[in-house]
Amino acid sequence: MTGGAARAAVFGVSDGLVSNVGLILGVAGADAASGVVRVAGLAGLIAGAISMAAGEYNSMRVQSELLERELEMERRELHRNPHVETVELALIYQSRGMDPDRARELAEATMQDPDQALQAHAREELGIDPDDLGSPVQAAVSSFVAFSVGALIPLLPWIVGSGTAATVSSLVLALVAAAIVGTIVSRFTERHRGATIARQIAFTALPAAVTYAIGSVVGVTT
């Protein structure tokens, strides 16, 4: 798994965890039956995972289409103005410290092969890897799975239990998972581990507390 994919997975788990623990504790706070809490948690998992997957698919699809458009424009320019594109490539090589004569020689050699020329211009001029534009389907599936894993954690106690014990267990599991997510995030961001864990726990506990309180008020007044 690449670093980018790993980061996306971790943040997907975090999204599922935070959103579903808030939903579950909100319904539990309203003193709903255990079956209602389970259905609400399962509905939150499925709806959230599908929404995340659809959003990720659309985002990646648009991004891929934009990159493909840029590549097609560059391909046309290579065909119409090969001399200009050769000079541009040589200047890029020179800007990176290459001798002007060597840069010109390398640029001319690269331009002899259209596919190689497109690869070079895409990478050096546009910052695009034509062989790695991203897969919308893969991104959607990864997002669906990651969100589902996070959303399932606070739901587990309600699958095997009920009442106050399930409510407390759901919150404890969510906070433990938040600490683990915070630890992993601190490795990606190279930030202070304690501060990152505390922030992740706060972002998980606060929505849960607010929705539980709202649920308690609604449950009492209805």
Secondary structure in CASP SS format (residue, H / E / C, confidence):
PFRMAT SS
TARGET T0000
AUTHOR 0000-0000-0000
METHOD secondary structure of the structure
MODEL  1
M C 1.00
T C 1.00
G H 1.00
G H 1.00
A H 1.00
A H 1.00
R H 1.00
A H 1.00
A H 1.00
V H 1.00
F H 1.00
G H 1.00
V H 1.00
S H 1.00
D H 1.00
G H 1.00
L H 1.00
V H 1.00
S H 1.00
N H 1.00
V H 1.00
G H 1.00
L H 1.00
I H 1.00
L H 1.00
G H 1.00
V H 1.00
A H 1.00
G H 1.00
A C 1.00
D C 1.00
A C 1.00
A C 1.00
S H 1.00
G H 1.00
V H 1.00
V H 1.00
R H 1.00
V H 1.00
A H 1.00
G H 1.00
L H 1.00
A H 1.00
G H 1.00
L H 1.00
I H 1.00
A H 1.00
G H 1.00
A H 1.00
I H 1.00
S H 1.00
M H 1.00
A H 1.00
A H 1.00
G H 1.00
E H 1.00
Y H 1.00
N H 1.00
S H 1.00
M H 1.00
R H 1.00
V H 1.00
Q H 1.00
S H 1.00
E H 1.00
L H 1.00
L H 1.00
E H 1.00
R H 1.00
E H 1.00
L H 1.00
E H 1.00
M H 1.00
E H 1.00
R H 1.00
R H 1.00
E H 1.00
L H 1.00
H H 1.00
R H 1.00
N C 1.00
P H 1.00
H H 1.00
V H 1.00
E H 1.00
T H 1.00
V H 1.00
E H 1.00
L H 1.00
A H 1.00
L H 1.00
I H 1.00
Y H 1.00
Q H 1.00
S H 1.00
R C 1.00
G C 1.00
M C 1.00
D C 1.00
P H 1.00
D H 1.00
R H 1.00
A H 1.00
R H 1.00
E H 1.00
L H 1.00
A H 1.00
E H 1.00
A H 1.00
T H 1.00
M H 1.00
Q C 1.00
D C 1.00
P H 1.00
D H 1.00
Q H 1.00
A H 1.00
L H 1.00
Q H 1.00
A H 1.00
H H 1.00
A H 1.00
R H 1.00
E H 1.00
E H 1.00
L H 1.00
G C 1.00
I C 1.00
D C 1.00
P C 1.00
D C 1.00
D C 1.00
L C 1.00
G C 1.00
S C 1.00
P H 1.00
V H 1.00
Q H 1.00
A H 1.00
A H 1.00
V H 1.00
S H 1.00
S H 1.00
F H 1.00
V H 1.00
A H 1.00
F H 1.00
S H 1.00
V H 1.00
G H 1.00
A H 1.00
L H 1.00
I H 1.00
P H 1.00
L H 1.00
L H 1.00
P H 1.00
W H 1.00
I H 1.00
V H 1.00
G C 1.00
S C 1.00
G H 1.00
T H 1.00
A H 1.00
A H 1.00
T H 1.00
V H 1.00
S H 1.00
S H 1.00
L H 1.00
V H 1.00
L H 1.00
A H 1.00
L H 1.00
V H 1.00
A H 1.00
A H 1.00
A H 1.00
I H 1.00
V H 1.00
G H 1.00
T H 1.00
I H 1.00
V H 1.00
S H 1.00
R H 1.00
F H 1.00
T H 1.00
E C 1.00
R C 1.00
H C 1.00
R H 1.00
G H 1.00
A H 1.00
T H 1.00
I H 1.00
A H 1.00
R H 1.00
Q H 1.00
I H 1.00
A H 1.00
F H 1.00
T H 1.00
A H 1.00
L H 1.00
P H 1.00
A H 1.00
A H 1.00
V H 1.00
T H 1.00
Y H 1.00
A H 1.00
I H 1.00
G H 1.00
S H 1.00
V H 1.00
V H 1.00
G H 1.00
V H 1.00
T H 1.00
T C 1.00
END
